[in-house]
Amino acid sequence: MGFSAALLQSVVPDKVRGRVFAFEFALLTLTQSISIYWAGAAQDWLGWDVRLVTLSMGGLGTAVALLWLIFVWQVRHKPFVRYG
């Protein structure tokens, strides 16, 4: 696990910390599985070479990062409400 897991666990209440950790790990595993499946499918079925598969995954990562930045920007301009 990385830095994001430490940050996430530092802000959630103690009584749900294990569930949050398990959910994050499950999403990480799912994301890795989907990306590996896509890489194989793009090469086998679409005939893409490694360079094109890499570019497609990079483009997807960039799109997700931009969506995340928009979300963070919107959240930071709202008043902070702490639950728990």
N, C-alpha and C positions, 0 to 999 in steps of 0.2 A: 504494500500500500504506500501511497505517496503523501505528499504534503496536504493535498485536499482532504484526505481522510482525517488527518490530525486537526485541521481547521474545522471540519464538520463536527467531529466529536467534541470539540471544545465549546460548541455553542448549543448542543442539544442537551436536554435534561438527562440526568443519570439513569432514570428509570427506563428510558427508551434508547439509550446509547447502543446497546447490543443489537437491537432491531435495525437501527439506522446503519450500523456497520455492515450487518448482513445484507441489507437491501442494496447498499452501495457496492458491495462486493459482487452481488448477483448481477447488477447492471453492468459492472465492469466485465464480468465473464460473458454476458450476453453480447455486449458490444464487440468484444474480441472475436467471439464466434461468428457474428454477422460479417465482420470485416474479412475474416479468413474465408468464409463461404463466398463472399463477393469476389475476392481475389481469384479463387479457383474457378468460379462460374464465368467470370469475365474472360479468363484465359481459355478455358475449355469450350464454352458455348459461343462466345462472341469473337473469339480469335484474337483478343487483344494481347499485345506484348506487355512485358513487365513495366516498361516506361509508361504506357498509357494507363495501366491499372494504378500505378503509383500516382500519376497526375490526377486521376479521378478521386482517389482517396484523399489526396492533398486538397483538392477543391472542396470535397465534402467537409474536411476538417476546418478549412477556412470559413465556409458557410456557417458551420456550427459555432465557431469562435465569434463571428460577427453577430449572430443571433444572441449569443451569451453577453456580448458587450452591450447590445441594445437593452437587454433585460437588466443588466447591472446598472446601466445609466438611468433607466426608469425607476428602479428600486431606490437608488441613492437620492433621488429627488422627491421622495415621499418621506413623511415622518416615520421614524423607526418605532415599531411596537414590539416589545419583547413579551413572549408568551411563557408561562410556566412560572 
